[in-house]
Amino acid sequence: MSKIPDKDAVLQWIADNPTKTSKRDIAKAFGIKGAARIDLKRLLKDLEGEGHLQKRSRSYREPGGLPPVSVCRVVEVDEDGDVFLEPVEWTHDEAAPRLLFIAKDGDPAVGEGDRLLCRLTKVSGQEHAYEARLIRRIGTGPAKILGIFRKGSEGGRIVPIDKGSSLEWRVPPGAISGAQEGELVEAEQTEPKSRMGLPLARITARLGDPTDARSVSLIAIHQHGIPDEFPPEVVAEAEAAKPVELGTREDLRHLPLVTIDPIDARDRDDACYAHADDDPKNPGGHVLWVAIADVAHYVTPGSALDREARKRGNSTYFPDRVVPMLPEALSADLCSLHGGVERACMAVRMVLDAQGNKLSHRFTRGLMKSPAALNYQIVQDGIDGAPNEQVAPLMKDVIEPLYAAYHALRSARARRDPLNLELPERRIELDEAGRVISVAFKDRLDAHKLIEEFMVLANVAAAEELNSKKSPVMFRVHEEPGPEKMEALREIAGGAGFSLAKGQVLKTSHLNRLLKQAEGTEHQELMNISALRSMTQAYYAPENFGHFGLALQNYAHFTSPIRRYSDLMVHRSLIAAHGWGSDGLTPEEAASMKEIGEKISETERRSMQAERDTTDRYLAAYLSDRVGVEMTGRIAGVAKFGLFVKLDESGADGLIPIGTLGREYFRHDRDAQTLTGEKSGVVLGLGQRVLVRLAEAIPMTGGLTLELLEVDGKTLPTPSGGRRPSGPRRALAKSRKRGSKLKKKAARRRS
């Protein structure tokens, strides 16, 4: 019979062999076989009961210790660049141990929230308990779980609020964090789903009443992991900032540089001024100044402000709030070009000929003082002959020269022929309580287009300037669409009776000719939506592949450093290239341009999705009391599970589930973007006019379910061999019943 070791021997073995701590490993090490394994099991259980060991799955380790290989979360990157982690799974009452990440050459850059599989080494005499070395990066942080908490006899569960998700999570009693029944909570998964039950999660934040109108954007902020609170050291740096004095800057205070923004603008980072060129060699020419807030003066490389700005990547805008990239002391004050106050700026002076071609440009770092902060509507009213008291004194010397320069640029734009999509933008108006009172489409005024053209030209000048200086550039890249997407667009165009050139280098002019063919026809919206869907997604990178949509070879974002980190990088490159100070681009930043570009491209996509999700929820809330009402719209998307319809009045998107279309099989053609009934032969595709009935609207998820009534003015044909099924009516009745239950529950919670 095998001899059972004493307790000290077992404990010493586990300490010396942290990777071999299963009962099988221990038995093998001590030569324990057969029935003696029962005695070993009893000994290990005694050690566990005495607190010497902790059992985890089928292995044993020192209590309070960590296994040699663990999943960790990045929790902090300090001022020196040291990265600290914490174990993802920690069930003890005391604080989790602090882990220092030791990177080796070739390891990817990591940021807060990233999850890493690491090999751990215990250390002593340090502020950290372990050193961690990367095995592999698991992901960029756990996906946020957002849902409604439901109490149970043992803990509770989380019901998701994502559209189309039915997965629930179980919350153990010790992971509730004080959440109450019906509360909106944020959580993260701690263990994967098993055959025996739901995946486990722990609640990390309580977000309050989910029926509160102000919760809509809050849901998106937490769901997409958008940082919305500034660390104290970041706020302290911002509040310690002081206004800039002239010093070595160029004095631009004599130039009437005006800002033109939306009436509810939260920051003002660009100003402009134009006048006729008095150079006799440039008859009919213009001189255009574009001045941009000098954010680089306040947000210096390696500072707490810089680290936080890079983490956020950009500001995120919602109908009821903004999550800024920079604290308000900067974004709404010192970096905002308010009227009547001196502000630091980066400016470019551009000379245009009478046809709008840029002849030259010159960049400078200056000090400006705007005479007025204007909005689009009053500027447009002024040029249309109805200036108000603020605009009237500026008409002759400021507004009219700006429009003269714009008209020249407009002719240059027509020659360049960038992609000309007509896609109206929605504007959601809220009351003081955060409820939607109206949904309208934004007007596109010449005042909007004027500023857009000026900013595009300044962005081109910045890219060209840095190229000429052979300096690093964070380009805004928009690659041309691939051949597969173009072939799909060509097929959709052919089905609508239009043609798209084939067998030549694709240019935006080819797409514009297609859009021109469709203009004024019933297929206009179809062609615009289809052309948009065929485009690639723009991104940031130090390699220049041009901007296809704008038909420009050199393009970099320079004009919005308050709200985009990419623009701040361009400003720093200009500062370094011209030797304007010590706050320019550092060699370390220049070497990391690719990684920074990837990171801020990710944060941009994150913000766009959060903004879209918020709009969907507001629209669902707006339409929730119109369940059963008939509405018109167009098919805007086709999937194997149903049709997406964009409603005419609100611009909201709703789903017609394929199961409600009839008792026949619908074949999905992904390339042609159609569903075809196998028996009836009916073809449902992009752009078709439809009449639908709103079957369900769920504000919590933003989901709209529709019932199809007519297509192009006709009811769906009955499949041969039987009457048309009553599936849609059943679905409508079911959704009405569900909607009624939800409203009753919400009313009970409010009472």
C-alpha positions, 0 to 999 in steps of 0.5 A, a space after each residue: 500500500 502506498 504511503 500517504 505523505 504528511 500535511 507539510 509535505 503536501 503543502 510544500 509540493 503545492 508551493 514548489 509546483 504551482 502548475 501541478 496542483 490537481 489531486 491526480 498530479 499530487 498522487 502521481 508525485 507521491 506514488 499514491 495508487 489504488 485505494 490510497 487515493 481515498 486517504 489522499 482525498 481525505 487529507 486534502 479535504 482536511 487541509 482545505 477545512 483547516 484553511 491551508 488550501 483552497 479548492 478551485 475546480 479540480 486543483 488546490 492552491 494556497 488560500 488567497 493566492 492566484 493560480 500560476 496562469 490566470 485571466 486578468 483585466 487591465 485596470 490602470 496605466 500610470 504616469 510612468 506607463 506601467 500597466 497594472 492588472 487585477 484577476 478577473 475572478 476574485 471571490 475573497 473579502 479582501 481586496 484583489 492583489 495588484 499585478 504588474 504587467 511585464 511586457 516583452 518585445 513584440 507584445 501588443 499594446 494594451 489598454 484599460 479594460 483589456 483581458 489578458 491570459 497571463 503567467 503569474 509570478 509571486 513577488 515580495 517586497 513590492 507594492 504589487 503582489 505578482 508580476 504578469 507576463 502575457 500568454 495571449 490577449 483574450 479581448 478588449 475587455 469583457 462585453 458589458 451586460 446591461 439589463 433589468 435585475 429580477 430578484 430570486 430566492 438565491 440571488 437573481 437574474 439579469 434580463 437583457 435589453 439588447 434587441 433580439 437577445 434572449 440570453 439571461 444571466 444568473 447572479 449569485 447572492 454575493 454578486 448583487 451589489 445591492 441591486 433592487 427588483 426592476 433596476 437597470 444594472 450593468 454587469 459582466 460575465 464571470 463564468 460561461 454558460 454550462 449545460 446545467 444552467 445560465 451563465 454567471 454574472 456579477 453586477 458592477 453598477 446600478 443605473 436606476 429606473 429603466 423607464 426614466 426618459 433620461 436613461 436612454 443615452 445612459 444605457 448606450 454609454 454603459 452598454 458600449 463602455 464609453 468612459 463618462 467620468 473623468 479621473 480626478 487628476 484629469 479634471 485637476 489638470 484641466 482646471 489648472 489651465 490658464 488663458 494663453 498670452 501672445 508671446 511668440 504666436 502670430 497676432 490674428 486678433 485683428 481678423 474678424 474670424 467668426 464661428 458658425 455652428 448649430 444653435 445648440 453647439 456644445 463646443 466651438 473649435 473652428 472659425 473662418 474669415 475670407 476676403 478678396 485677394 488684392 494680388 493683381 496676379 490673381 483676379 477674382 481670387 480669394 484669401 480664406 482663413 480657417 482658425 482651429 482651437 489650439 488644443 495641443 497647448 493644453 493637452 500635452 503628450 504623456 499628460 493625464 489629459 492626453 491619456 484620457 483623451 486617447 482612451 476616449 478617442 472622440 466625443 460622443 453626442 446624444 440628443 440629451 447630452 454629450 460625453 466629451 473627449 476633454 473636460 468642460 474646463 477645456 472643451 466648453 471654455 479655454 479651447 472653445 472659440 467664444 466671441 469676444 475673448 482671446 483664444 489660442 489657435 492653429 490657423 491656415 491662410 489659403 489663397 484661392 483663384 476665381 475657380 476655387 483652386 487652392 494656389 497656396 497655403 500657410 500655417 501659423 500658431 496664433 492668438 485670435 479674438 472672434 467678434 461673433 459666435 453665429 449659428 447656421 440659420 441666422 447666417 443663412 437668413 442674412 445671405 437670403 436678405 433677412 439679417 438679424 441685429 447680430 448678423 447685419 453689421 457683419 454682412 458686407 465685410 464678413 458674411 458676403 466674402 465668405 459666401 463668395 469664397 464658398 461659391 468658388 469652392 463649390 465650382 471646384 467641388 463640382 469638377 472634383 465630383 466627390 460622392 454625392 449621396 442624398 441621405 437626410 439626417 434626423 433631428 430628435 427634439 426632447 422636452 425638459 424631462 427628456 421625452 421625445 416631442 418631435 422627430 424631423 429631418 434636418 435642413 441642409 442650408 448653404 451655410 452648412 455646406 459653406 463650413 463643410 467646404 472650408 473644413 475639407 480644404 483646411 484638412 487637405 492643406 494640413 495633409 499636404 503640408 505635412 507630406 511636404 515636410 516629410 512629417 508623420 501624418 494621421 490620415 483619414 483613409 477611405 478606400 474604394 469599395 471592393 469588386 464584390 460590393 460593386 457587382 452587388 450594386 450593379 445588380 441592384 441598379 440593373 434590376 431598377 433599370 439603371 446602369 453602372 459602368 463596368 470594366 474600368 477604374 472606379 471613380 466617384 463620378 461613375 456612382 454619381 451618374 448612377 445616382 443622377 439616373 435615379 434622381 426624381 424617380 421612385 428608385 432614388 432612395 433605393 440607389 442612395 441607400 445601396 450606394 452607401 451600403 457598398 462603401 467601405 468604412 473610413 479609418 485613421 492610419 499613417 499610411 495614405 490610401 486616399 479618400 475615395 468618397 471625397 475624391 481626394 488623394 491627401 486628407 487628414 482631420 485637422 479641424 476638430 481637436 476638441 472632439 477628435 484625437 486624430 486632429 490633435 495628432 495632426 496639430 502635434 505633427 504641425 507643431 513639431 514640423 515647424 518647431 513651434 514648441 515642445 508640445 509637438 509630436 514625440 518620437 514615441 508617438 510617431 512610432 506608435 501612429 499605426 496602433 493609435 490609428 487603430 485605437 481611435 478608429 475603434 472608439 469612433 465606431 463605438 460612438 457611432 453605434 452608441 449614437 445609433 442605438 440611442 436614436 433607435 430607443 428614442 424613436 421606439 419610445 416616440 412610436 410606442 403609443 401608436 401600436 396598431 397604426 398603419 405607416 408608409 415606408 421603404 424596404 431598406 434592408 434584406 436579411 434571411 430572417 426578415 425585412 428592414 423598413 425605414 418609415 417615412 414620417 420618422 425615419 425609424 427602422 423596423 423589422 418585418 420578421 420573415 415568419 409573418 410573411 406567409 406559410 411559404 419558404 422565402 429564398 434569400 439572395 444576399 447579392 441581389 438583396 431580395 426575398 423570393 416566395 417559393 410558391 407565390 413568386 413574389 420578390 421583396 427587395 430594397 427600395 420597394 414602397 410598403 404599407 405596414 402596421 406597427 405591431 410592437 415598439 419596445 423603448 428599452 431595446 429600441 426594437 420596432 416590429 412591423 406587419 406587412 400590409 402592401 408592397 408597391 400598392 398591392 397586397 401580397 399574392 396568396 400562395 397557390 394551393 391555399 388561402 393567405 395565412 393569418 400569421 401577421 394577425 396572430 403576431 400583432 395580437 401577441 405583440 399588443 398583449 405583450 406591449 400591454 403587459 409591459 406598460 402595466 409593469 412600468 406603471 406599477 413601478 412608477 407608482 
